[in-house]
Amino acid sequence: MKIGFVGTGTMGQPMLSNLLKKGHGVVAYDVVAAMLDGAVGRGASRAGSAAEAAKQSELVITMLPSSSHVETAYLGGGGILEGAPSGRLCIDMSTIDPGASRRVAEAAKKRGVRFVDAPVSGGVPRAEDGTLAIMVGGEARDVEEAKPVLACMGANIIHVGPVGSGEVAKICNNLIAGVAAVAVSEAFRIAEGFGVDAKVLTEVISKSSGNTWVMEHMHPVPGLVGKAPANRDYAPGFMTDLMAKDLGLAVSAARDLRVPVFVSPAAQQVLRLASSHGLGRKDFSVVYEFLRPSSRQAPV
């Protein structure tokens, strides 16, 4: 199948590489020339616009940073809906506001274009090895049609419900992961302050109720988990700025639903502070580095 791929950044490039490895053709587009060059270097052909990528392909995938990027890519001038013929299936794999997914889906429906949301979890390592978890929202027949293509990029594909439901599952997942990263970082800074060896504490927690996926796979203390970003100067992974964005989506959704939330806004602010100190493009586990103890000369 010839697949249009719009959004060839940190996650998009390894994802489209796996499509190519499985025998699909990819026509790529990105507004950032260097990112598009990277996709072409991996074997994709180059489109001059999102509309052109949609017109030249049999199915369209988008992987973009935020709600506004997705809405522009689909609804803006030179966008996907300008190029996609009636009946075309579009799969948005970005993590965005569920309401934005539904707005794009409604606009697509008016043009006879089908749309599903399919955000992913697992970060760059799982994007590279094709084992992402993919949460899908859409009509059952569209999800079934999308599954063979999604299976080229992910190991776990779950149909959550109608359009927007995949995004709901993703922001709930990232709420937990983002909060856990801050909590693990705080815990290990406290232990460090008391002189407790981080390796020993990891062994204790791994066999106790505080064990988390974040600690097992993305341990924030360097030298403890082989493939953790902490061992590569916190190279993402999943960027701090993106985790802060996703926690913001969760907080916004909670506000709209009148659901009180407390720990997710606090974790978001920690990540935003880390970003304001120049760590926004590092993996979100870098919050451990940000949470350095203050001077012993401080009053508290």
C-alpha positions in Angstrom: 0.0 0.0 0.0 1.1 3.6 -0.6 0.8 5.5 2.6 0.9 9.3 3.0 2.7 10.2 6.2 2.4 13.8 7.5 4.6 14.7 10.5 8.1 13.2 10.2 9.6 14.2 13.5 11.2 12.3 16.4 8.4 9.7 16.5 7.3 9.9 12.9 10.6 8.9 11.3 11.0 5.5 13.0 7.3 4.8 12.6 7.4 5.3 8.8 10.7 3.3 8.7 8.7 0.3 10.0 6.1 0.8 7.3 8.8 0.8 4.7 10.4 -2.4 6.2 7.0 -4.1 6.0 6.9 -3.4 2.2 4.7 -0.3 2.1 5.5 2.7 0.1 5.6 6.1 2.0 5.1 9.6 0.6 6.0 12.0 3.3 5.5 15.6 4.2 6.6 17.9 7.0 6.6 21.7 7.4 10.2 21.4 8.8 12.5 20.8 5.9 15.2 18.9 8.0 12.6 16.5 9.3 11.3 15.8 5.8 14.9 15.3 4.6 15.3 12.7 7.4 12.2 10.8 6.2 13.5 10.9 2.6 16.8 9.6 3.8 15.0 6.6 5.3 13.4 5.7 2.0 10.2 7.8 1.8 9.4 9.9 -1.3 8.8 13.6 -0.8 5.5 15.5 -1.1 5.2 19.2 -1.5 2.2 19.6 0.9 -0.1 17.6 3.1 -2.7 17.7 0.4 -0.2 16.2 -2.1 0.7 13.4 0.3 -3.0 12.6 0.7 -3.7 12.7 -3.0 -0.8 10.4 -3.9 -1.6 7.8 -1.3 -4.1 5.1 -0.5 -4.2 5.8 3.2 -3.0 8.8 5.3 -1.2 8.8 8.7 -0.5 12.0 10.7 1.9 12.2 13.6 2.0 15.8 14.9 2.9 17.6 18.1 -0.4 19.3 19.1 -4.1 19.9 18.4 -3.4 23.1 16.4 -0.9 21.3 14.2 -3.4 18.5 13.5 -6.3 20.9 12.7 -4.0 22.9 10.4 -2.7 19.7 8.7 -6.3 18.5 7.9 -8.3 21.7 7.7 -5.9 24.4 6.6 -4.9 25.6 3.1 -3.0 22.8 1.3 -4.3 20.4 4.0 -5.2 16.7 3.8 -8.9 17.3 3.2 -8.0 19.3 0.1 -6.2 16.3 -1.4 -7.9 13.2 0.0 -10.6 11.8 -2.3 -13.9 10.6 -0.9 -13.6 7.3 0.9 -10.0 7.8 1.9 -9.1 6.6 5.5 -7.0 8.9 7.6 -5.3 7.8 10.9 -4.2 10.5 13.3 -1.6 9.1 15.6 -0.9 12.4 17.5 -1.7 12.9 21.1 -4.2 15.8 21.1 -7.4 17.1 22.7 -10.3 14.5 22.1 -12.5 17.5 21.1 -10.0 18.4 18.3 -10.1 14.8 17.0 -13.9 15.0 16.9 -13.8 18.3 15.1 -11.5 17.0 12.4 -13.5 13.8 12.1 -16.7 15.8 11.5 -15.1 18.0 8.9 -13.7 14.9 7.2 -17.1 13.2 7.2 -18.6 16.2 5.4 -16.0 15.6 2.6 -16.6 11.8 2.6 -13.3 11.1 4.2 -13.0 8.6 7.1 -11.0 9.4 10.2 -9.8 7.5 13.3 -7.6 8.6 16.2 -4.8 6.2 17.1 -2.4 7.8 19.6 0.6 5.7 20.7 2.5 4.9 23.9 6.1 3.7 24.2 8.3 6.6 23.0 11.1 6.5 20.5 12.5 3.0 21.6 9.2 1.3 20.9 8.6 3.4 17.8 12.0 2.1 16.5 11.3 -1.6 17.2 7.7 -1.5 16.1 6.2 -2.4 19.5 4.1 0.7 20.3 0.9 0.4 22.2 -1.8 2.0 20.0 -5.2 3.2 21.4 -7.8 3.6 18.6 -11.0 5.6 18.4 -13.3 5.3 15.5 -16.0 3.2 13.7 -15.4 -0.5 13.9 -15.0 -1.1 10.2 -12.5 1.8 9.9 -10.5 0.4 12.8 -10.4 -3.1 11.2 -9.2 -1.6 8.0 -6.5 0.4 9.8 -5.2 -2.6 11.9 -2.9 -4.2 9.4 -1.1 -0.9 8.9 -1.0 -0.1 12.6 0.4 -3.6 13.2 3.5 -2.5 11.3 4.2 0.0 14.0 2.7 -1.5 17.2 2.4 -4.7 19.1 -0.7 -3.9 21.0 -3.7 -2.3 19.2 -6.8 -1.7 21.2 -10.1 -0.3 19.9 -11.2 1.9 22.8 -14.5 3.3 21.3 -15.7 6.0 19.0 -13.6 8.8 17.6 -11.7 10.7 20.4 -11.7 7.7 22.7 -8.2 6.8 21.8 -7.1 10.2 22.8 -8.9 9.9 26.1 -7.1 6.6 26.9 -3.8 8.2 25.9 -4.1 11.3 28.1 -5.2 9.1 31.0 -2.2 6.9 30.5 0.2 9.8 30.3 -1.3 11.4 33.4 -0.2 8.3 35.3 3.2 8.1 33.6 4.0 11.8 34.1 3.0 11.9 37.8 4.9 8.6 38.3 8.1 10.1 36.8 7.9 13.1 39.2 7.2 10.8 42.2 10.1 8.4 41.4 12.5 11.3 40.9 11.4 12.9 44.2 11.8 9.5 46.0 15.3 8.9 44.7 16.4 12.5 45.6 15.2 12.0 49.2 17.1 8.6 49.4 20.2 10.3 48.0 20.0 12.9 50.6 20.1 10.3 53.3 22.9 8.4 51.7 20.9 5.4 50.7 22.3 3.6 47.6 20.1 4.1 44.6 20.7 0.6 43.3 19.7 -0.9 46.7 16.6 1.3 46.9 15.7 0.2 43.3 15.9 -3.4 44.4 13.6 -2.7 47.4 11.0 -0.8 45.4 11.0 -3.3 42.6 9.7 -5.9 45.0 7.3 -3.5 46.8 4.1 -1.6 46.2 5.9 1.5 44.8 7.2 -0.4 41.7 6.3 1.4 38.4 6.8 1.0 34.7 8.7 4.3 34.8 11.2 3.0 37.3 11.6 -0.4 35.4 12.2 1.1 32.0 13.1 4.8 32.4 14.8 5.0 35.7 15.8 8.6 36.2 19.1 7.8 38.0 21.9 7.1 35.5 23.5 3.7 35.5 20.7 1.6 36.9 18.6 0.5 33.8 20.5 -0.2 30.7 18.3 1.4 28.0 17.0 4.3 30.2 17.4 7.8 28.7 19.3 8.8 31.9 22.2 6.8 30.5 22.2 8.9 27.3 22.1 12.4 28.9 18.3 12.1 28.9 18.0 11.9 25.2 14.3 11.4 24.4 12.4 9.0 24.7 9.5 11.3 25.2 10.3 15.0 25.6 9.6 16.9 28.8 7.7 19.5 26.8 5.4 16.8 25.3 4.7 15.3 28.7 3.8 18.7 30.1 1.5 19.2 27.1 -0.2 15.9 27.7 -0.7 16.5 31.4 -2.2 19.9 30.3 -4.7 18.0 28.1 -5.6 15.8 31.1 -6.0 18.9 33.4 -8.1 20.7 30.8 -10.3 17.6 30.2 -10.9 17.3 34.0 -11.8 20.9 34.2 -14.4 20.6 31.4 -15.8 17.5 33.1 -15.9 19.2 36.5 -13.7 16.5 37.9 -11.3 17.6 40.7 -7.7 16.7 40.1 -4.7 17.6 42.3 -1.5 15.7 41.5 -1.6 16.0 37.7 -1.6 19.9 37.8 1.3 19.8 40.3 3.3 17.3 38.1 2.6 19.5 35.0 4.0 22.5 36.8 7.2 20.6 37.8 7.7 19.6 34.1 7.0 23.2 32.9 9.6 24.5 35.4 12.1 21.9 34.1 11.4 23.2 30.6 11.9 26.8 31.6 15.3 25.7 32.9 16.3 24.4 29.4 15.3 20.8 29.8 12.2 20.8 27.6 13.7 18.8 24.8 15.2 16.2 27.1 13.4 13.0 28.1 10.8 13.7 30.8 12.7 11.5 33.3 15.2 14.5 33.4 12.9 15.9 36.1 15.3 14.0 38.4 18.1 16.3 37.3 15.9 19.4 37.8 15.0 18.3 41.4 18.5 18.9 42.7 18.7 19.7 46.5 19.1 23.4 47.4 22.1 24.7 49.3 22.5 23.6 52.9 22.7 27.4 53.6 19.1 27.7 52.7 16.8 28.3 55.7 14.5 25.3 54.8 
